[in-house]
């Protein structure tokens, strides 16, 4: 089994929820997720975010669903770190 340990995502979202509320909601998708959000660009109706998620086994589908539920859209997966089962310790 391959575990996803880190994702760096490019996300477009409306101004509400704000970056803090958005990050907290994404963190709730997993029990041990650490979420770091950087606002890269703000325009009249939207914000472009870089969202870094780290955890022991990130559920990408749950994260993607959470982003959609908050009114956001995933533009790209910019970085991924995975770990094979034989490396897990």
N, C-alpha and C positions, 0 to 999 in steps of 0.2 A: 504494500500500500504506500502511496506517495502522499505526504502531508504538505499542505500549503502553509507556509510559515509567515510570509510577508507579501503584501500586495501594495502597489502604488497605482492609484486610479486617478484619472482625469474625469471630473464630474461637473456637470452643469446643473444648477438648481435655482429655484426662485429665491428671492431674498428671505422669505420665511419658509421653514424655520431658519433661525440664524445658525452660524457655524457651530456654536457650542451645542445647541439642541440637536442639530444634525449629527454631530460626532457622537453624542451620547446615545442616540437612537441606533446608530451603526454599531456601537460597542455592545449594545444589548443583543445583537444577533448572535453573539458567542459569549461564553462565560468568562473567558480570559483575554478578550481582545483589547489591545492597546491601539487607540486611534489618534493620529495626529493630522489635523486639517489645516491647510494653508489656503487662504483666499488669494487667488492669483489675479483675478480681474473682476471688476464690478461694472455692470452697465445698468441701463434704466430698469430692467425687469429681472435680471438674472445675475448669478455669481458663478465664476469658474473656480473650482476647488481642486487642489491636489490633496488626496486622501490617502494616508499611509496607514495600513492596518497590519498589525503583528499579532500572532497568537500561535498556540501549539498545533491547531488544526483548523484553519479558516474554512468555513463553508461559503464558497463563492456564491452559490445560488441564493443563500440567505442574505448575504450582503447586497447582491444585485437587487433582490426583491425589496429589501429595506430602502435602498436608494430610490427605487420607483415609488414605493409607498409614501415617501417624503416629497414627491413631486420632482425628483431629480432624474437625470439620465446619465448613464455611463458613456462617456465619449471614447475612452481607451483604457487599456491595461498597460501602464507604462513600465512596470517592473514587477517581477515575480521571483519569489524564493521558495523552493520546494525542498523537501527532505525525504529520501527513500527510507523505507522501514528498517533496513539494515543499519542505517545511520542513527536511528532514534535510540535514545538512551535513557 
